[in-house]
């Protein structure tokens, strides 16, 4: 994915990377699990289509947020995990998740992830 040349501020730049619902949820799923295969990620994100998941994983990989490891086995295996940049992005998103839990979720959801 090609990024814009100019941003108004840091939040504008960050939203350009994680824009949309699914990318943030992909990051949280990988943060919880460490490493997941495509099917595991799809099951962790109810409602995401294969096409959308594939496109977002490619974009996150291009941006250096997600690492894709392919293994040449009898049944090919591909695993996804966060890069150090992805880990730092999740750390930056954590306060946003806390805000959402405090202000938007019913009380019985406060301790659940994703944010």
Backbone as CSV, one residue per row, in Angstrom:
resi,resn,N_x,N_y,N_z,CA_x,CA_y,CA_z,C_x,C_y,C_z
1,UNK,0.857,-1.178,0.000,0.000,0.000,0.000,0.892,1.226,0.000
2,UNK,0.591,2.172,-0.842,1.385,3.386,-0.862,0.815,4.379,0.141
3,UNK,1.681,4.965,0.887,1.297,5.938,1.906,1.276,7.330,1.295
4,UNK,0.538,8.214,1.921,0.491,9.606,1.463,1.835,10.272,1.696
5,UNK,2.092,11.349,0.979,3.356,12.072,1.124,3.369,12.998,2.336
6,UNK,2.215,13.555,2.667,2.155,14.513,3.769,1.024,14.166,4.730
7,UNK,1.291,14.413,6.007,0.294,14.194,7.042,0.120,15.474,7.836
8,UNK,-1.078,15.657,8.375,-1.368,16.826,9.194,-0.669,16.704,10.546
9,UNK,-0.647,15.473,11.093,-0.055,15.240,12.407,0.251,13.751,12.554
10,UNK,0.803,13.376,13.684,1.142,11.979,13.936,-0.071,11.068,13.966
11,UNK,-1.189,11.553,14.491,-2.400,10.729,14.522,-2.882,10.463,13.102
12,UNK,-2.801,11.445,12.245,-3.173,11.271,10.843,-2.323,10.172,10.202
13,UNK,-1.028,10.175,10.480,-0.125,9.156,9.924,-0.454,7.775,10.487
14,UNK,-0.694,7.695,11.797,-0.998,6.407,12.425,-2.314,5.834,11.912
15,UNK,-3.322,6.673,11.761,-4.622,6.207,11.268,-4.497,5.721,9.831
16,UNK,-3.574,6.303,9.061,-3.350,5.840,7.695,-2.860,4.389,7.695
17,UNK,-2.130,3.993,8.734,-1.614,2.620,8.836,-2.673,1.664,9.377
18,UNK,-3.421,2.066,10.399,-4.352,1.131,11.062,-5.811,1.413,10.750
19,UNK,-6.071,2.270,9.790,-7.440,2.653,9.471,-8.356,1.459,9.252
20,UNK,-9.570,1.594,9.724,-10.562,0.545,9.573,-10.606,-0.377,10.773
21,UNK,-11.666,-1.111,10.848,-11.911,-2.007,11.981,-10.962,-3.193,12.014
22,UNK,-10.731,-3.828,10.882,-10.064,-5.124,10.883,-8.580,-5.072,11.197
23,UNK,-7.878,-4.045,10.766,-6.437,-4.008,11.025,-6.140,-3.972,12.519
24,UNK,-6.861,-3.165,13.236,-6.639,-3.083,14.687,-6.955,-4.423,15.342
25,UNK,-8.023,-5.076,14.893,-8.379,-6.373,15.473,-7.359,-7.454,15.102
26,UNK,-6.774,-7.377,13.934,-5.684,-8.294,13.558,-4.512,-8.093,14.509
27,UNK,-4.168,-6.840,14.768,-3.052,-6.551,15.686,-3.313,-7.114,17.074
28,UNK,-4.544,-6.941,17.589,-4.865,-7.453,18.920,-4.846,-8.977,18.956
29,UNK,-5.343,-9.603,17.894,-5.340,-11.072,17.856,-3.911,-11.604,17.861
30,UNK,-3.029,-10.968,17.095,-1.629,-11.408,17.062,-0.915,-11.087,18.370
31,UNK,-1.310,-10.009,19.016,-0.709,-9.661,20.305,-1.047,-10.710,21.349
32,UNK,-2.283,-11.179,21.349,-2.720,-12.199,22.304,-2.043,-13.544,22.044
33,UNK,-1.959,-13.927,20.769,-1.518,-15.283,20.425,-0.030,-15.388,20.134
34,UNK,0.584,-14.312,19.702,1.995,-14.368,19.313,2.145,-14.688,17.844
35,UNK,1.778,-15.885,17.451,1.868,-16.328,16.058,0.604,-17.095,15.706
36,UNK,0.041,-16.759,14.550,-1.171,-17.448,14.102,-1.077,-17.756,12.619
37,UNK,-1.698,-18.857,12.232,-1.863,-19.176,10.823,-3.095,-18.430,10.324
38,UNK,-3.247,-18.361,8.993,-4.343,-17.611,8.391,-5.697,-18.077,8.922
39,UNK,-5.942,-19.381,8.934,-7.221,-19.911,9.402,-7.492,-19.573,10.861
40,UNK,-6.455,-19.598,11.676,-6.615,-19.244,13.084,-6.992,-17.767,13.223
41,UNK,-6.343,-16.924,12.437,-6.671,-15.500,12.457,-8.114,-15.276,12.020
42,UNK,-8.519,-15.960,10.965,-9.887,-15.808,10.464,-10.901,-16.214,11.527
43,UNK,-10.627,-17.312,12.230,-11.539,-17.748,13.301,-11.545,-16.765,14.476
44,UNK,-10.438,-16.098,14.716,-10.346,-15.137,15.820,-11.080,-13.835,15.512
45,UNK,-11.436,-13.636,14.228,-12.078,-12.396,13.805,-13.417,-12.697,13.122
46,UNK,-14.430,-13.033,13.889,-15.722,-13.371,13.292,-16.232,-12.248,12.401
47,UNK,-16.625,-12.632,11.190,-17.186,-11.661,10.254,-16.225,-11.171,9.188
48,UNK,-14.925,-11.366,9.386,-13.974,-10.918,8.367,-13.990,-11.909,7.207
49,UNK,-13.930,-11.388,5.991,-13.869,-12.267,4.828,-12.414,-12.608,4.519
50,UNK,-12.203,-13.696,3.797,-10.841,-14.077,3.417,-10.188,-12.974,2.592
51,UNK,-10.949,-12.372,1.697,-10.415,-11.318,0.835,-9.934,-10.118,1.657
52,UNK,-10.753,-9.681,2.589,-10.396,-8.533,3.429,-9.203,-8.885,4.314
53,UNK,-9.213,-10.057,4.927,-8.107,-10.469,5.790,-6.805,-10.542,4.998
54,UNK,-6.847,-11.128,3.821,-5.655,-11.217,2.978,-5.129,-9.835,2.625
55,UNK,-6.013,-8.942,2.207,-5.594,-7.588,1.822,-4.975,-6.844,3.002
56,UNK,-5.599,-6.939,4.165,-5.078,-6.221,5.338,-3.754,-6.811,5.810
57,UNK,-3.623,-8.131,5.779,-2.348,-8.737,6.164,-1.237,-8.291,5.224
58,UNK,-1.518,-8.221,3.947,-0.507,-7.752,2.980,-0.099,-6.313,3.263
59,UNK,-1.082,-5.460,3.535,-0.781,-4.056,3.829,0.031,-3.923,5.113
60,UNK,-0.352,-4.662,6.138,0.379,-4.604,7.403,1.796,-5.143,7.234
61,UNK,1.961,-6.141,6.376,3.301,-6.664,6.095,4.127,-5.615,5.349
62,UNK,3.549,-4.976,4.335,4.245,-3.930,3.592,4.668,-2.778,4.496
63,UNK,3.855,-2.474,5.498,4.154,-1.383,6.422,5.128,-1.790,7.529
64,UNK,5.536,-3.058,7.537,6.491,-3.513,8.543,5.878,-3.784,9.900
65,UNK,4.559,-3.952,9.959,3.840,-4.161,11.216,3.691,-5.650,11.514
66,UNK,3.475,-6.442,10.473,3.266,-7.883,10.598,4.334,-8.621,9.806
67,UNK,4.809,-9.719,10.368,5.780,-10.588,9.700,5.046,-11.815,9.187
68,UNK,5.319,-12.172,7.937,4.745,-13.364,7.318,5.880,-14.351,7.117
69,UNK,5.727,-15.542,7.680,6.737,-16.597,7.537,6.099,-17.774,6.809
70,UNK,6.670,-18.121,5.655,6.161,-19.247,4.868,7.131,-20.407,4.995
71,UNK,6.593,-21.595,5.239,7.396,-22.795,5.416,7.081,-23.777,4.294
72,UNK,8.129,-24.230,3.611,7.962,-25.187,2.515,7.838,-26.586,3.104
73,UNK,6.621,-26.988,3.325,6.323,-28.304,3.872,5.381,-29.015,2.911
74,UNK,5.100,-30.273,3.172,4.186,-31.024,2.318,2.864,-30.292,2.179
75,UNK,2.329,-29.832,3.278,1.193,-28.914,3.254,1.780,-27.549,3.626
76,UNK,1.857,-26.629,2.654,2.487,-25.334,2.948,1.872,-24.664,4.177
77,UNK,2.742,-24.088,4.978,2.303,-23.432,6.214,2.778,-21.984,6.183
78,UNK,1.886,-21.069,6.491,2.216,-19.644,6.578,1.769,-19.163,7.950
79,UNK,2.662,-18.480,8.636,2.343,-17.948,9.962,2.555,-16.443,9.977
80,UNK,1.752,-15.777,10.799,1.817,-14.326,10.941,2.119,-13.973,12.388
81,UNK,2.951,-12.968,12.567,3.264,-12.476,13.908,3.570,-10.980,13.808
82,UNK,3.609,-10.336,14.950,3.924,-8.913,14.983,5.433,-8.709,14.907
83,UNK,5.843,-7.675,14.212,7.232,-7.240,14.231,7.414,-6.354,15.469
84,UNK,8.632,-5.960,15.796,8.805,-5.006,16.900,8.011,-3.710,16.677
85,UNK,7.913,-3.283,15.429,7.110,-2.098,15.128,5.630,-2.357,15.418
86,UNK,5.157,-3.555,15.118,3.777,-3.928,15.419,3.516,-3.979,16.911
87,UNK,4.470,-4.508,17.665,4.344,-4.546,19.126,4.243,-3.121,19.670
88,UNK,5.088,-2.221,19.166,5.054,-0.839,19.654,3.753,-0.149,19.250
89,UNK,3.211,-0.498,18.089,1.922,0.063,17.682,0.811,-0.408,18.612
90,UNK,0.819,-1.684,18.986,-0.180,-2.182,19.941,-0.050,-1.478,21.289
91,UNK,1.179,-1.211,21.700,1.378,-0.484,22.963,0.766,0.915,22.867
92,UNK,0.887,1.538,21.696,0.309,2.873,21.503,-1.223,2.818,21.462
93,UNK,-1.776,1.716,20.960,-3.229,1.575,20.862,-3.876,1.164,22.191
94,UNK,-3.102,0.630,23.115,-3.644,0.146,24.386,-4.454,1.209,25.137
95,UNK,-3.975,2.447,25.245,-4.792,3.457,25.934,-6.128,3.724,25.238
96,UNK,-6.164,3.622,23.924,-7.422,3.789,23.199,-8.399,2.676,23.566
97,UNK,-7.893,1.452,23.670,-8.731,0.328,24.092,-9.242,0.515,25.511
98,UNK,-8.386,1.012,26.388,-8.813,1.274,27.771,-9.919,2.322,27.808
99,UNK,-9.771,3.351,27.013,-10.794,4.381,26.944,-12.120,3.787,26.475
100,UNK,-12.081,2.963,25.442,-13.298,2.329,24.934,-13.970,1.448,25.969
101,UNK,-13.157,0.676,26.721,-13.732,-0.177,27.775,-14.395,0.669,28.857
102,UNK,-13.755,1.749,29.255,-14.303,2.591,30.332,-15.565,3.329,29.917
103,UNK,-15.608,3.805,28.681,-16.673,4.721,28.291,-17.748,4.138,27.381
104,UNK,-17.485,3.028,26.726,-18.439,2.545,25.735,-18.976,1.142,25.982
105,UNK,-18.238,0.323,26.719,-18.684,-1.051,26.945,-19.483,-1.169,28.235
106,UNK,-20.440,-2.087,28.271,-21.133,-2.355,29.532,-20.127,-2.858,30.576
107,UNK,-20.446,-2.713,31.830,-19.537,-3.076,32.918,-19.028,-4.507,32.834
108,UNK,-19.825,-5.454,32.389,-19.402,-6.858,32.387,-18.373,-7.158,31.298
109,UNK,-18.040,-6.211,30.410,-17.047,-6.412,29.361,-15.708,-5.764,29.672
110,UNK,-15.550,-5.136,30.807,-14.359,-4.343,31.090,-13.051,-5.129,31.095
111,UNK,-13.078,-6.388,31.419,-11.830,-7.133,31.517,-11.550,-7.978,30.279
112,UNK,-12.357,-7.877,29.259,-12.188,-8.713,28.067,-11.408,-7.985,26.994
113,UNK,-10.676,-8.753,26.155,-9.991,-8.227,24.995,-10.683,-8.750,23.759
114,UNK,-10.553,-8.225,22.601,-9.718,-7.095,22.264,-10.335,-5.775,22.712
115,UNK,-9.502,-4.761,22.703,-9.910,-3.450,23.199,-10.933,-2.792,22.345
